[in-house]
């Protein structure tokens, strides 16, 4: 039985068909040949979809390889689109994603965004140091950001765990001398749950199923 979700915001401030028609061409770059999960909303409840019934009655993973297919799911109520961190036929990971999530204290703090910006900047520097120069920061639509970069080849969970540990240690060592980090750094989670646990990430420019905010890519500095 699909899990039912209760959105914080019932209706997006944009018309879904028009919005996804505009951004769909970009989103397809992240969806093609990957398993997709769709949160479909009807009235005031939402349902997570990971499989779709085919003509022969079998249920197979959802794979969206064209903008037309994306729009078809939008017409059926699709609001939020996620893609797997590896290709549909692989168990490996070819999308590096570090989660930077802020707790309530950080988001209510006047300089909370400054702190998040500093942490994200250090994470991006680490990405570039290991050769992931083509990276981006994506607002997750709820309470944090994701630093993402595509990998030239797939890696396994052990490699990912080592990378997440490296990022966390470098961030803490780099910022531990800052008063702002000392006071509120414990309210920011730096982790790899998207890669290691969820195994799916919100596609850039998708709307968040609950807040209806776009997972929008951000400029190099969030506070400049």
MDTraj code that builds the backbone (N, CA, C; nanometers):
import mdtraj as md
import numpy as np

residues = "UNK UNK UNK UNK UNK UNK UNK UNK UNK UNK UNK UNK UNK UNK UNK UNK UNK UNK UNK UNK UNK UNK UNK UNK UNK UNK UNK UNK UNK UNK UNK UNK UNK UNK UNK UNK UNK UNK UNK UNK UNK UNK UNK UNK UNK UNK UNK UNK UNK UNK UNK UNK UNK UNK UNK UNK UNK UNK UNK UNK UNK UNK UNK UNK UNK UNK UNK UNK UNK UNK UNK UNK UNK UNK UNK UNK UNK UNK UNK UNK UNK UNK UNK UNK UNK UNK UNK UNK UNK UNK UNK UNK UNK UNK UNK UNK UNK UNK UNK UNK UNK UNK UNK UNK UNK UNK UNK UNK UNK UNK UNK UNK UNK UNK UNK UNK UNK UNK UNK UNK UNK UNK UNK UNK UNK UNK UNK UNK UNK UNK UNK UNK UNK UNK UNK UNK UNK UNK UNK UNK UNK UNK UNK UNK UNK UNK UNK UNK UNK UNK UNK UNK UNK UNK UNK UNK UNK UNK UNK UNK UNK UNK UNK UNK UNK UNK UNK UNK UNK UNK UNK UNK UNK UNK UNK UNK UNK UNK UNK UNK UNK UNK UNK UNK UNK UNK UNK UNK UNK UNK UNK UNK UNK UNK UNK UNK UNK UNK UNK UNK UNK UNK UNK UNK UNK UNK UNK UNK UNK UNK UNK UNK UNK UNK UNK UNK UNK UNK UNK UNK UNK UNK UNK UNK".split()
xyz = np.array([
    [0.0853, -0.1198, 0.0000],
    [0.0000, 0.0000, 0.0000],
    [0.0883, 0.1240, 0.0000],
    [0.0695, 0.2167, -0.0960],
    [0.1526, 0.3362, -0.1012],
    [0.1393, 0.4192, 0.0254],
    [0.2512, 0.4793, 0.0649],
    [0.2506, 0.5639, 0.1833],
    [0.1813, 0.6956, 0.1528],
    [0.0854, 0.7344, 0.2397],
    [0.0144, 0.8606, 0.2207],
    [0.0852, 0.9720, 0.2971],
    [0.0995, 1.0854, 0.2329],
    [0.1723, 1.1986, 0.2875],
    [0.0796, 1.3188, 0.2968],
    [0.0992, 1.4007, 0.3998],
    [0.0172, 1.5203, 0.4180],
    [0.1048, 1.6427, 0.3906],
    [0.0808, 1.7147, 0.2818],
    [0.1644, 1.8298, 0.2473],
    [0.1461, 1.9463, 0.3433],
    [0.2536, 2.0231, 0.3653],
    [0.2458, 2.1466, 0.4435],
    [0.1711, 2.2541, 0.3646],
    [0.1989, 2.2610, 0.2353],
    [0.1348, 2.3577, 0.1458],
    [0.0553, 2.2784, 0.0434],
    [-0.0736, 2.3045, 0.0318],
    [-0.1591, 2.2216, -0.0525],
    [-0.1410, 2.2478, -0.2013],
    [-0.1243, 2.3759, -0.2376],
    [-0.1167, 2.4087, -0.3791],
    [0.0093, 2.4890, -0.4095],
    [0.0776, 2.4558, -0.5195],
    [0.1933, 2.5364, -0.5598],
    [0.1481, 2.6725, -0.6108],
    [0.2388, 2.7682, -0.6099],
    [0.2056, 2.9028, -0.6567],
    [0.2169, 2.9144, -0.8082],
    [0.2458, 2.8026, -0.8748],
    [0.2541, 2.8006, -1.0208],
    [0.1623, 2.6918, -1.0740],
    [0.1258, 2.7032, -1.2016],
    [0.0493, 2.5965, -1.2655],
    [0.1463, 2.4848, -1.3029],
    [0.1198, 2.3648, -1.2513],
    [0.2148, 2.2557, -1.2660],
    [0.2506, 2.2258, -1.4110],
    [0.1497, 2.2174, -1.4964],
    [0.1779, 2.1844, -1.6366],
    [0.2661, 2.2894, -1.7012],
    [0.2357, 2.4139, -1.6772],
    [0.3150, 2.5226, -1.7364],
    [0.4559, 2.5227, -1.6798],
    [0.4671, 2.5030, -1.5477],
    [0.5982, 2.5042, -1.4836],
    [0.6874, 2.3928, -1.5373],
    [0.6354, 2.2697, -1.5366],
    [0.7183, 2.1578, -1.5797],
    [0.7427, 2.1583, -1.7308],
    [0.6550, 2.2236, -1.8061],
    [0.6816, 2.2401, -1.9487],
    [0.8026, 2.3298, -1.9712],
    [0.8211, 2.4273, -1.8810],
    [0.9340, 2.5201, -1.8928],
    [1.0651, 2.4545, -1.8480],
    [1.0620, 2.3822, -1.7353],
    [1.1856, 2.3290, -1.6776],
    [1.2118, 2.1830, -1.7144],
    [1.1172, 2.1197, -1.7818],
    [1.1279, 1.9763, -1.8096],
    [1.2504, 1.9361, -1.8877],
    [1.2923, 2.0181, -1.9846],
    [1.4089, 1.9825, -2.0660],
    [1.5352, 1.9700, -1.9811],
    [1.5470, 2.0543, -1.8788],
    [1.6623, 2.0462, -1.7894],
    [1.6505, 1.9244, -1.6983],
    [1.5303, 1.8995, -1.6466],
    [1.5110, 1.7882, -1.5544],
    [1.5401, 1.6530, -1.6188],
    [1.5105, 1.6394, -1.7470],
    [1.5322, 1.5122, -1.8161],
    [1.6791, 1.4711, -1.8131],
    [1.7696, 1.5674, -1.8096],
    [1.9120, 1.5351, -1.8013],
    [1.9453, 1.4548, -1.6758],
    [1.8659, 1.4701, -1.5699],
    [1.8899, 1.4006, -1.4444],
    [1.8041, 1.2748, -1.4295],
    [1.7031, 1.2604, -1.5141],
    [1.6102, 1.1480, -1.5031],
    [1.6410, 1.0322, -1.5978],
    [1.6964, 1.0616, -1.7128],
    [1.7138, 0.9608, -1.8177],
    [1.7921, 0.8395, -1.7684],
    [1.7365, 0.7222, -1.7962],
    [1.7985, 0.5930, -1.7632],
    [1.8177, 0.5714, -1.6135],
    [1.7374, 0.6396, -1.5325],
    [1.7426, 0.6193, -1.3875],
    [1.6037, 0.5816, -1.3371],
    [1.6000, 0.5055, -1.2290],
    [1.4718, 0.4788, -1.1653],
    [1.4190, 0.6085, -1.1053],
    [1.2909, 0.6305, -1.1184],
    [1.2300, 0.7537, -1.0679],
    [1.1276, 0.7212, -0.9604],
    [1.1134, 0.8135, -0.8683],
    [1.0050, 0.8080, -0.7704],
    [0.9256, 0.9368, -0.7862],
    [0.7945, 0.9246, -0.7842],
    [0.7075, 1.0402, -0.8065],
    [0.6120, 1.0526, -0.6890],
    [0.5988, 1.1726, -0.6387],
    [0.4953, 1.1970, -0.5383],
    [0.3783, 1.2627, -0.6098],
    [0.2690, 1.1903, -0.6096],
    [0.1481, 1.2321, -0.6798],
    [0.0489, 1.2866, -0.5780],
    [0.0018, 1.4077, -0.6043],
    [-0.0910, 1.4699, -0.5105],
    [-0.2288, 1.4861, -0.5718],
    [-0.3286, 1.4443, -0.4965],
    [-0.4681, 1.4646, -0.5347],
    [-0.5387, 1.5259, -0.4142],
    [-0.5938, 1.6431, -0.4326],
    [-0.6583, 1.7164, -0.3226],
    [-0.5585, 1.7435, -0.2106],
    [-0.5863, 1.6943, -0.0877],
    [-0.5002, 1.7311, 0.0249],
    [-0.4069, 1.6186, 0.0702],
    [-0.3971, 1.5101, -0.0057],
    [-0.3045, 1.4035, 0.0291],
    [-0.2141, 1.3710, -0.0890],
    [-0.0979, 1.3154, -0.0563],
    [-0.0015, 1.2792, -0.1598],
    [0.0397, 1.1343, -0.1410],
    [0.0770, 1.0703, -0.2493],
    [0.1147, 0.9283, -0.2469],
    [0.2470, 0.9105, -0.3205],
    [0.3359, 0.8316, -0.2612],
    [0.4636, 0.8013, -0.3242],
    [0.4470, 0.6875, -0.4241],
    [0.4915, 0.7106, -0.5473],
    [0.4870, 0.6086, -0.6522],
    [0.6293, 0.5705, -0.6929],
    [0.6599, 0.4409, -0.6906],
    [0.7912, 0.3941, -0.7351],
    [0.7809, 0.2939, -0.8503],
    [0.6586, 0.2443, -0.8749],
    [0.6370, 0.1496, -0.9833],
    [0.5108, 0.1861, -1.0597],
    [0.5037, 0.1415, -1.1821],
    [0.3885, 0.1704, -1.2661],
    [0.3439, 0.0417, -1.3331],
    [0.2137, 0.0240, -1.3490],
    [0.1582, -0.0969, -1.4102],
    [0.1669, -0.0878, -1.5621],
    [0.2180, -0.1901, -1.6244],
    [0.2298, -0.1944, -1.7698],
    [0.1129, -0.2715, -1.8304],
    [0.1094, -0.2757, -1.9631],
    [-0.0040, -0.3339, -2.0342],
    [-0.0276, -0.4803, -1.9975],
    [0.0800, -0.5533, -1.9666],
    [0.0647, -0.6951, -1.9329],
    [0.0275, -0.7161, -1.7856],
    [0.0072, -0.6073, -1.7124],
    [-0.0322, -0.6173, -1.5730],
    [0.0831, -0.6173, -1.4742],
    [0.2061, -0.6306, -1.5231],
    [0.3217, -0.6313, -1.4331],
    [0.3554, -0.4898, -1.3872],
    [0.4128, -0.4812, -1.2676],
    [0.4542, -0.3517, -1.2144],
    [0.6056, -0.3406, -1.2222],
    [0.6524, -0.2398, -1.2920],
    [0.7953, -0.2207, -1.3144],
    [0.8376, -0.0830, -1.2641],
    [0.9682, -0.0664, -1.2372],
    [1.0158, 0.0649, -1.1923],
    [0.9812, 0.1741, -1.2925],
    [0.9624, 0.2947, -1.2426],
    [0.9326, 0.4102, -1.3279],
    [1.0636, 0.4638, -1.3851],
    [1.0689, 0.4755, -1.5163],
    [1.1843, 0.5365, -1.5825],
    [1.1306, 0.6416, -1.6795],
    [1.1771, 0.7631, -1.6656],
    [1.1300, 0.8749, -1.7474],
    [1.2439, 0.9202, -1.8378],
    [1.2308, 0.8941, -1.9672],
    [1.3391, 0.9234, -2.0612],
    [1.3090, 1.0382, -2.1563],
    [1.1945, 1.1021, -2.1401],
    [1.1629, 1.2133, -2.2295],
    [1.0751, 1.3146, -2.1572],
    [1.0750, 1.4343, -2.2082],
    [0.9913, 1.5389, -2.1492],
    [0.8436, 1.5037, -2.1630],
    [0.8063, 1.4406, -2.2733],
    [0.6663, 1.4014, -2.2919],
    [0.6218, 1.3053, -2.1820],
    [0.7090, 1.2099, -2.1455],
    [0.6758, 1.1169, -2.0378],
    [0.6633, 1.1908, -1.9051],
    [0.7516, 1.2860, -1.8815],
    [0.7439, 1.3668, -1.7596],
    [0.6111, 1.4401, -1.7514],
    [0.5716, 1.5038, -1.8608],
    [0.4464, 1.5789, -1.8635],
    [0.3264, 1.4867, -1.8437],
    [0.3367, 1.3648, -1.8942],
    [0.2263, 1.2689, -1.8770],
    [0.2036, 1.2403, -1.7283],
    [0.3122, 1.2264, -1.6531],
    [0.2989, 1.2032, -1.5094],
    [0.2490, 1.3284, -1.4374],
    [0.2879, 1.4451, -1.4843],
    [0.2376, 1.5696, -1.4246],
    [0.0864, 1.5781, -1.4426],
    [0.0378, 1.5432, -1.5608],
    [-0.1062, 1.5455, -1.5876],
    [-0.1818, 1.4483, -1.4966],
    [-0.1138, 1.3442, -1.4523],
    [-0.1768, 1.2450, -1.3645],
    [-0.1631, 1.2829, -1.2170],
    [-0.1098, 1.4033, -1.1905],
    [-0.0984, 1.4498, -1.0528],
    [0.0425, 1.4533, -0.9978],
    [0.1421, 1.4149, -1.0784],
    [0.2809, 1.4166, -1.0327],
    [0.3257, 1.5570, -0.9956],
    [0.3755, 1.5715, -0.8729],
    [0.4172, 1.7026, -0.8235],
    [0.5662, 1.7089, -0.7973],
    [0.6218, 1.6005, -0.7463],
    [0.7619, 1.5970, -0.7030],
    [0.8295, 1.4784, -0.7698],
    [0.9489, 1.5019, -0.8281],
    [1.0169, 1.3974, -0.9041],
    [1.1569, 1.3739, -0.8470],
    [1.1873, 1.2465, -0.8213],
    [1.3183, 1.2085, -0.7695],
    [1.3814, 1.1045, -0.8610],
    [1.5146, 1.1027, -0.8627],
    [1.5874, 1.0086, -0.9471],
    [1.6877, 0.9321, -0.8635],
    [1.7186, 0.8093, -0.9052],
    [1.8133, 0.7261, -0.8318],
    [1.9554, 0.7789, -0.8486],
    [2.0412, 0.7506, -0.7495],
    [2.1794, 0.7997, -0.7518],
    [2.2676, 0.7125, -0.8409],
    [2.2105, 0.6079, -0.8975],
    [2.2805, 0.5245, -0.9940],
    [2.1885, 0.4937, -1.1104],
    [2.2409, 0.4393, -1.2176],
    [2.1581, 0.4084, -1.3331],
    [2.0629, 0.2937, -1.3022],
    [1.9628, 0.2786, -1.3852],
    [1.8557, 0.1823, -1.3589],
    [1.9058, 0.0383, -1.3511],
    [2.0094, 0.0052, -1.4243],
    [2.0570, -0.1329, -1.4298],
    [2.1762, -0.1581, -1.3397],
    [2.2080, -0.0655, -1.2508],
    [2.3256, -0.0795, -1.1662],
    [2.2912, -0.0596, -1.0197],
    [2.3718, -0.1185, -0.9334],
    [2.3588, -0.0956, -0.7895],
    [2.4619, 0.0054, -0.7402],
    [2.5489, 0.0505, -0.8291],
    [2.6512, 0.1470, -0.7926],
    [2.5964, 0.2884, -0.7859],
    [2.6824, 0.3815, -0.7479],
    [2.6454, 0.5221, -0.7344],
    [2.7313, 0.6052, -0.8289],
    [2.6680, 0.6860, -0.9116],
    [2.7448, 0.7724, -1.0013],
    [2.7078, 0.9195, -0.9855],
    [2.6386, 0.9514, -0.8762],
    [2.6044, 1.0906, -0.8447],
    [2.6448, 1.1170, -0.7002],
    [2.7504, 1.1966, -0.6825],
    [2.7968, 1.2302, -0.5478],
    [2.7085, 1.3398, -0.4906],
    [2.6539, 1.3165, -0.3715],
    [2.5626, 1.4128, -0.3089],
    [2.5924, 1.4203, -0.1593],
    [2.6239, 1.5398, -0.1131],
    [2.6414, 1.5635, 0.0298],
    [2.5259, 1.6490, 0.0794],
    [2.4585, 1.6024, 0.1837],
    [2.3469, 1.6749, 0.2429],
    [2.3978, 1.7711, 0.3496],
    [2.3476, 1.8944, 0.3451],
    [2.3760, 1.9934, 0.4495],
    [2.2410, 2.0443, 0.4980],
    [2.1967, 1.9909, 0.6126],
    [2.0622, 2.0225, 0.6623],
    [2.0707, 2.1012, 0.7919],
    [1.9923, 2.2082, 0.8010],
    [1.9900, 2.2909, 0.9199],
    [1.8695, 2.2620, 1.0062],
    [1.8902, 2.2636, 1.1380],
    [1.7811, 2.2482, 1.2318],
    [1.7092, 2.3801, 1.2554],
    [1.6097, 2.3743, 1.3407],
    [1.5268, 2.4925, 1.3661],
    [1.6082, 2.6111, 1.4174],
    [1.7053, 2.5865, 1.5068],
    [1.7839, 2.6966, 1.5631],
    [1.8568, 2.7737, 1.4547],
    [1.9133, 2.7003, 1.3586],
    [1.9896, 2.7659, 1.2515],
    [1.8989, 2.8499, 1.1630],
    [1.7833, 2.7947, 1.1266],
    [1.6943, 2.8674, 1.0361],
    [1.6299, 2.9881, 1.1024],
    [1.6206, 2.9884, 1.2344],
    [1.5640, 3.1021, 1.3058],
    [1.6689, 3.2064, 1.3419],
    [1.7952, 3.1745, 1.3185],
    [1.9061, 3.2628, 1.3545],
    [1.9298, 3.3676, 1.2461],
    [1.9585, 3.4918, 1.2879],
    [1.9856, 3.5991, 1.1909],
    [2.0992, 3.5629, 1.0971],
    [2.2022, 3.5000, 1.1505],
    [2.3196, 3.4640, 1.0695],
    [2.3194, 3.3153, 1.0332],
    [2.2038, 3.2528, 1.0425],
    [2.1962, 3.1109, 1.0111],
    [2.2347, 3.0794, 0.8681],
    [2.1904, 3.1635, 0.7754],
    [2.2240, 3.1389, 0.6351],
    [2.3723, 3.1613, 0.6095],
    [2.4349, 3.2537, 0.6841],
    [2.5796, 3.2725, 0.6738],
    [2.6521, 3.1433, 0.7105],
    [2.6068, 3.0799, 0.8192],
    [2.6690, 2.9556, 0.8635],
    [2.6514, 2.8460, 0.7593],
    [2.5296, 2.8318, 0.7071],
    [2.5046, 2.7298, 0.6050],
    [2.5906, 2.7553, 0.4815],
    [2.6056, 2.8824, 0.4470],
    [2.6854, 2.9192, 0.3302],
    [2.8318, 2.8805, 0.3493],
    [2.8844, 2.9048, 0.4690],
    [3.0240, 2.8701, 0.4956],
    [3.0446, 2.7193, 0.4861],
    [2.9526, 2.6444, 0.5423],
    [2.9649, 2.4983, 0.5392],
    [2.9566, 2.4467, 0.3958],
    [2.8596, 2.4956, 0.3205],
    [2.8441, 2.4529, 0.1812],
    [2.9685, 2.4901, 0.1002],
    [3.0259, 2.6066, 0.1263],
    [3.1464, 2.6488, 0.0543],
    [3.2613, 2.5533, 0.0795],
    [3.2797, 2.5112, 0.2054],
    [3.3858, 2.4147, 0.2364],
    [3.3596, 2.2821, 0.1652],
    [3.2343, 2.2388, 0.1643],
    [3.2005, 2.1135, 0.0956],
    [3.2350, 2.1235, -0.0532],
    [3.2050, 2.2372, -0.1148],
    [3.2362, 2.2535, -0.2576],
    [3.3866, 2.2530, -0.2815],
    [3.4623, 2.3130, -0.1902],
    [3.6083, 2.3128, -0.2038],
    [3.6614, 2.1701, -0.1989],
    [3.6040, 2.0891, -0.1108],
    [3.6451, 1.9480, -0.1033],
    [3.6119, 1.8760, -0.2336],
    [3.4930, 1.8989, -0.2869],
    [3.4554, 1.8396, -0.4152],
    [3.5608, 1.8745, -0.5209],
    [3.5975, 2.0009, -0.5277],
    [3.6915, 2.0447, -0.6308],
    [3.8313, 1.9902, -0.6060],
    [3.8680, 1.9745, -0.4798],
    [4.0006, 1.9208, -0.4458],
    [4.0154, 1.7774, -0.4959],
    [3.9067, 1.6987, -0.4890],
    [3.9145, 1.5590, -0.5345],
    [3.8803, 1.5451, -0.6824],
    [3.8664, 1.6581, -0.7525],
    [3.8450, 1.6540, -0.8971],
    [3.7027, 1.6725, -0.9438],
    [3.6096, 1.6913, -0.8504],
    [3.4689, 1.7094, -0.8891],
    [3.4421, 1.8590, -0.9072],
    [3.5022, 1.9148, -1.0108],
    [3.4940, 2.0596, -1.0320],
    [3.3596, 2.1038, -1.0886],
    [3.2921, 2.0131, -1.1564],
    [3.1614, 2.0462, -1.2144],
    [3.0525, 2.0107, -1.1139],
    [3.0403, 2.0946, -1.0094],
    [2.9447, 2.0657, -0.9034],
    [2.8428, 2.1782, -0.8915],
    [2.7399, 2.1543, -0.8126],
    [2.6357, 2.2548, -0.7954],
    [2.5741, 2.2410, -0.6570],
    [2.5176, 2.3508, -0.6084],
    [2.4437, 2.3497, -0.4824],
    [2.2953, 2.3599, -0.5156],
    [2.2172, 2.2684, -0.4600],
    [2.0734, 2.2667, -0.4849],
    [2.0002, 2.2850, -0.3519],
    [1.9109, 2.3843, -0.3427],
    [1.8233, 2.3955, -0.2267],
    [1.7295, 2.2763, -0.2288],
    [1.7134, 2.2084, -0.1143],
    [1.6353, 2.0846, -0.1163],
    [1.4848, 2.1064, -0.1069],
    [1.4422, 2.2324, -0.0973],
    [1.2994, 2.2613, -0.0934],
    [1.2395, 2.2569, 0.0448],
    [1.3220, 2.2220, 0.1466],
    [1.2680, 2.2109, 0.2818],
    [1.3586, 2.2792, 0.3834],
    [1.4675, 2.2129, 0.4222],
    [1.5465, 2.2661, 0.5331],
    [1.6967, 2.2613, 0.5121],
    [1.7392, 2.2520, 0.3878],
    [1.8832, 2.2459, 0.3658],
    [1.9224, 2.2482, 0.2201],
    [2.0449, 2.2034, 0.1947],
    [2.1031, 2.2105, 0.0612],
    [2.1730, 2.0790, 0.0294],
    [2.1936, 2.0557, -0.0983],
    [2.2704, 1.9408, -0.1424],
    [2.3804, 1.9902, -0.2367],
    [2.5016, 1.9443, -0.2126],
    [2.6105, 1.9687, -0.3072],
    [2.6194, 1.8428, -0.3924],
    [2.6075, 1.8585, -0.5236],
    [2.6012, 1.7411, -0.6112],
    [2.7040, 1.7515, -0.7238],
    [2.7482, 1.6367, -0.7705],
    [2.8383, 1.6298, -0.8858],
    [2.8278, 1.4897, -0.9449],
    [2.8285, 1.4815, -1.0758],
    [2.8250, 1.3501, -1.1402],
    [2.9659, 1.2910, -1.1416],
    [2.9742, 1.1588, -1.1282],
    [3.1015, 1.0880, -1.1275],
    [3.1290, 1.0287, -1.2648],
    [3.2559, 1.0144, -1.2975],
    [3.2930, 0.9584, -1.4279],
    [3.2720, 0.8070, -1.4321],
    [3.2657, 0.7441, -1.3143],
    [3.2368, 0.6006, -1.3078],
    [3.1648, 0.5716, -1.1767],
    [3.0991, 0.4579, -1.1726],
    [3.0241, 0.4212, -1.0531],
    [3.1170, 0.3782, -0.9398],
    [3.0732, 0.4047, -0.8166],
    [3.1472, 0.3603, -0.6990],
    [3.0505, 0.2870, -0.6067],
    [3.1059, 0.2136, -0.5101],
    [3.0204, 0.1390, -0.4185],
    [2.9992, 0.2161, -0.2884],
    [2.9191, 0.1583, -0.1991],
    [2.8834, 0.2266, -0.0752],
    [3.0042, 0.2548, 0.0131],
    [3.1032, 0.1656, 0.0123],
    [3.2196, 0.1855, 0.0987],
    [3.2981, 0.3092, 0.0574],
    [3.3113, 0.3305, -0.0719],
    [3.3800, 0.4508, -0.1202],
    [3.3018, 0.5757, -0.0798],
    [3.1703, 0.5673, -0.0924],
    [3.0847, 0.6804, -0.0553],
    [3.0965, 0.7109, 0.0936],
    [3.0952, 0.6085, 0.1772],
    [3.1075, 0.6292, 0.3215],
    [3.2390, 0.6985, 0.3560],
    [3.3456, 0.6584, 0.2909],
    [3.4757, 0.7210, 0.3152],
    [3.4739, 0.8674, 0.2746],
    [3.4080, 0.8967, 0.1637],
    [3.3999, 1.0348, 0.1162],
    [3.3173, 1.1201, 0.2115],
    [3.2057, 1.0671, 0.2585],
    [3.1203, 1.1411, 0.3525],
    [3.1973, 1.1705, 0.4812],
    [3.2699, 1.0721, 0.5315],
    [3.3496, 1.0915, 0.6528],
    [3.4568, 1.1980, 0.6320],
    [3.5194, 1.1957, 0.5132],
    [3.6212, 1.2962, 0.4805],
    [3.5613, 1.4357, 0.4815],
    [3.4470, 1.4517, 0.4173],
    [3.3819, 1.5825, 0.4103],
    [3.3476, 1.6330, 0.5497],
    [3.2879, 1.5469, 0.6298],
    [3.2471, 1.5867, 0.7644],
    [3.3671, 1.6294, 0.8485],
    [3.4759, 1.5526, 0.8402],
    [3.5949, 1.5846, 0.9193],
    [3.6585, 1.7153, 0.8749],
    [3.6692, 1.7365, 0.7445],
    [3.7321, 1.8595, 0.6940],
    [3.6483, 1.9817, 0.7300],
    [3.5159, 1.9710, 0.7188],
    [3.4299, 2.0841, 0.7561],
    [3.4508, 2.1190, 0.9033],
    [3.4509, 2.0196, 0.9899],
    [3.4668, 2.0456, 1.1325],
    [3.6049, 2.1022, 1.1651],
    [3.7070, 2.0514, 1.1022],
    [3.8420, 2.1020, 1.1274],
    [3.8602, 2.2434, 1.0724],
    [3.7953, 2.2727, 0.9604],
    [3.8121, 2.4031, 0.8960],
    [3.7393, 2.5153, 0.9679],
    [3.6241, 2.4828, 1.0269],
    [3.5377, 2.5880, 1.0825],
    [3.5313, 2.5888, 1.2350],
    [3.6003, 2.4962, 1.3020],
    [3.5851, 2.4832, 1.4469],
    [3.6309, 2.6071, 1.5234],
    [3.7133, 2.6904, 1.4611],
    [3.7625, 2.8105, 1.5292],
    [3.6641, 2.9272, 1.5217],
    [3.5606, 2.9155, 1.4408],
    [3.4627, 3.0232, 1.4256],
    [3.3597, 3.0191, 1.5386],
    [3.3339, 3.1363, 1.5991],
    [3.2353, 3.1429, 1.7075],
    [3.0977, 3.0962, 1.6605],
    [3.0584, 3.1352, 1.5387],
    [2.9276, 3.0986, 1.4862],
    [2.9147, 2.9476, 1.4720],
    [3.0202, 2.8834, 1.4246],
    [3.0186, 2.7380, 1.4089],
    [3.0208, 2.6690, 1.5448],
    [3.0997, 2.7226, 1.6380],
    [3.1055, 2.6648, 1.7717],
    [2.9691, 2.6686, 1.8397],
    [2.8941, 2.7781, 1.8166],
    [2.7653, 2.7947, 1.8838],
    [2.6532, 2.7160, 1.8174],
    [2.6558, 2.7057, 1.6842],
    [2.5401, 2.6492, 1.6139],
    [2.5740, 2.5357, 1.5170],
    [2.7022, 2.5025, 1.5056],
    [2.7410, 2.3972, 1.4114],
    [2.6780, 2.2628, 1.4405],
    [2.6501, 2.2372, 1.5678],
    [2.5889, 2.1083, 1.6046],
    [2.4452, 2.0976, 1.5555],
    [2.3867, 2.2095, 1.5118],
    [2.2492, 2.2088, 1.4622],
    [2.2446, 2.1900, 1.3105],
    [2.3615, 2.1649, 1.2510],
    [2.3694, 2.1395, 1.1073],
    [2.4195, 1.9973, 1.0848],
    [2.3451, 1.9194, 1.0092],
    [2.3831, 1.7820, 0.9784],
    [2.4508, 1.7777, 0.8427],
    [2.5726, 1.7243, 0.8400],
    [2.6469, 1.7063, 0.7151],
    [2.6573, 1.5562, 0.6932],
    [2.5924, 1.5053, 0.5912],
    [2.5880, 1.3603, 0.5769],
    [2.5659, 1.3118, 0.4359],
    [2.5491, 1.1805, 0.4247],
    [2.5328, 1.1177, 0.2940],
    [2.4106, 1.0284, 0.2859],
    [2.3063, 1.0595, 0.3635],
    [2.1867, 0.9751, 0.3626],
    [2.1233, 0.9637, 0.2252],
    [2.1293, 1.0717, 0.1471],
    [2.0703, 1.0672, 0.0132],
    [2.1348, 0.9581, -0.0703],
    [2.2684, 0.9456, -0.0610],
    [2.3392, 0.8434, -0.1380],
    [2.3272, 0.7051, -0.0760],
    [2.3397, 0.6978, 0.0557],
    [2.3552, 0.5691, 0.1222],
    [2.2256, 0.5067, 0.1711],
    [2.1285, 0.5882, 0.2075],
    [2.0049, 0.5356, 0.2652],
    [1.8869, 0.5517, 0.1704],
    [1.8598, 0.6756, 0.1307],
    [1.7447, 0.7016, 0.0430],
    [1.7710, 0.6503, -0.0981],
    [1.8945, 0.6695, -0.1463],
    [1.9369, 0.6255, -0.2802],
    [1.8650, 0.7010, -0.3932],
    [1.7926, 0.8058, -0.3582],
    [1.7256, 0.8893, -0.4573],
    [1.7345, 1.0343, -0.4137],
    [1.7384, 1.1237, -0.5112],
    [1.7466, 1.2651, -0.4781],
    [1.6453, 1.3438, -0.5597],
    [1.5994, 1.4537, -0.5006],
    [1.5036, 1.5382, -0.5713],
    [1.5722, 1.5973, -0.6941],
    [1.5105, 1.5801, -0.8087],
    [1.5683, 1.6306, -0.9332],
    [1.5718, 1.7834, -0.9295],
    [1.6850, 1.8433, -0.9645],
    [1.6903, 1.9895, -0.9684],
    [1.5724, 2.0481, -1.0459],
    [1.5097, 2.1490, -0.9878],
    [1.3940, 2.2231, -1.0391],
    [1.2609, 2.1533, -1.0119],
    [1.2646, 2.0329, -0.9557],
    [1.1393, 1.9709, -0.9130],
    [1.0826, 2.0483, -0.7950],
    [0.9507, 2.0477, -0.7819],
    [0.8870, 2.1078, -0.6654],
    [0.8861, 2.0084, -0.5496],
    [0.9084, 2.0568, -0.4292],
    [0.9013, 1.9714, -0.3109],
    [0.7551, 1.9372, -0.2838],
    [0.7268, 1.8115, -0.2591],
    [0.5874, 1.7667, -0.2432],
    [0.5165, 1.8364, -0.1270],
    [0.5901, 1.8730, -0.0221],
    [0.5264, 1.9295, 0.0969],
    [0.5238, 2.0820, 0.0964],
    [0.6389, 2.1444, 0.0693],
    [0.6464, 2.2912, 0.0753],
    [0.6087, 2.3578, -0.0560],
    [0.6165, 2.2836, -0.1657],
    [0.5925, 2.3350, -0.3012],
    [0.6993, 2.4352, -0.3437],
    [0.8159, 2.4314, -0.2784],
    [0.9288, 2.5151, -0.3174],
    [1.0147, 2.4384, -0.4170],
    [1.0736, 2.5103, -0.5114],
    [1.1554, 2.4477, -0.6145],
    [1.2915, 2.4080, -0.5602],
    [1.3408, 2.2919, -0.6023],
    [1.4773, 2.2490, -0.5720],
    [1.5710, 2.3236, -0.6662],
    [1.5900, 2.4499, -0.6376],
    [1.6554, 2.5384, -0.7331],
    [1.8068, 2.5400, -0.7140],
    [1.8835, 2.5347, -0.8221],
    [2.0291, 2.5492, -0.8118],
    [2.0634, 2.6905, -0.7692],
    [2.1668, 2.7040, -0.6842],
    [2.2043, 2.8339, -0.6299],
    [2.3365, 2.8808, -0.6865],
    [2.3571, 3.0120, -0.6798],
    [2.4836, 3.0716, -0.7225],
    [2.5945, 3.0302, -0.6271],
    [2.7179, 3.0645, -0.6607],
    [2.8330, 3.0204, -0.5830],
    [2.8217, 3.0588, -0.4365],
    [2.7733, 3.1792, -0.4065],
    [2.7543, 3.2196, -0.2679],
    [2.6092, 3.2464, -0.2447],
    [2.5513, 3.1829, -0.1443],
    [2.4085, 3.1992, -0.1178],
    [2.3773, 3.3341, -0.0550],
    [2.4755, 3.3975, 0.0061],
    [2.4482, 3.5209, 0.0795],
    [2.5038, 3.6435, 0.0128],
    [2.5641, 3.6302, -0.1042],
    [2.6200, 3.7479, -0.1711],
    [2.5112, 3.8210, -0.2472],
])
top = md.Topology()
chain = top.add_chain()
for i, resn in enumerate(residues, 1):
    res = top.add_residue(resn, chain, resSeq=i)
    for name in ("N", "CA", "C"):
        top.add_atom(name, md.element.get_by_symbol(name[0]), res)
traj = md.Trajectory(xyz[None], top)
